[in-house]
Amino acid sequence: MHSFVRFFAVLIICSLAFSQTIMAKEIVIKFSHVTTEKTPKGKAAKYLQELVAQRLKGKVRIDVYPNSQLYNDKEVLKALLLGDVQMAAPSLSKFGKYTKKWGLFDLPFLFADNKAVACFTNGPKGQALLDAASTKGLKGLGYWLNGMKQLSANKPLITPSDAKGEKFRIMSSDVLEAQFKAVDANPQKMAFSEVYNALSTGVIDGQENTWSNIRTKKFFEVQTDFTESNHGVLEYVLVTSTEFWNSLPKDIQTELSAIIKEVTLKETQWALEAAQADKEYIIASGRTKIHTLTNEQAAQWASAMKPVWKQFEANVGKDNIAAVRKCSE
Ligand code: SIN
């Protein structure tokens, strides 16, 4: 009897120790993204890693894989759903298979500037839109800014007719495809990691991207002409899988959400700084020409591209378009 009691006491102690080990097991979040560590997104991913290391030490660890080291943006969403990675921050342009609503961010000349983006994403409509892919198992944790996109080619793009017949690389978005078709250009969907080679070998003639991506991926070295068109926005969503998020203890969810809020503020600041500094760097390099449009030329691009809004209105929501317009006034 005595040894029987002792046996049970040992069993209870062992199972308590075992469950404590399980509870104490560090949660590892693999964060995969496609830009370099010097971009606003790259810096924000590292900052998130640092804050988590400080505030959730021993409980959560983030491992960051930048520069398409692990996956490109198309693959990463599948990897998220399979549980092979737990965080990513792709451009909202890359979610067409999961929700049509985020096509809103691709509508040309919809967002007047970065302020309008912040106004919309921080407002009630923008916050509600974070949930747009939840039925497909993807949970939006926050918006991260990159900035306004610029056009480039190996010829000056001054009026919409200059784009006619040119092959432009685009992200995998039907809205962006329609935007370039509206100026009789030839859009080609392509992964970000392939753009530099495609530009330098002439597989494509031109591209659209932000000053930050144009600098860090060296696109300015393989394009003769840039147009400061500010015709659209490149905005990210920090995303995880709903299944992974729901598996986290509530206190971890709360602390992570607070950290993400803090990182998002910094990310926005870095994006605004990069938009200016990277443009200046490209100008100072003397490697390419930068064209500024007159108001009249800018209006020509806008009126050629804006019919795209009507085409996608039902997908993205008339109410959302109206909310962005209000923020753009
Ligand atoms: C990114 O900034 O994450 C990449 C955008 C692109 O594919 O052009």
Residues whose N, C-alpha, C, O or C-beta is under 5 A from the ligand:
A	BS01	SIN	V34 T35 A89 S91 M171 F192
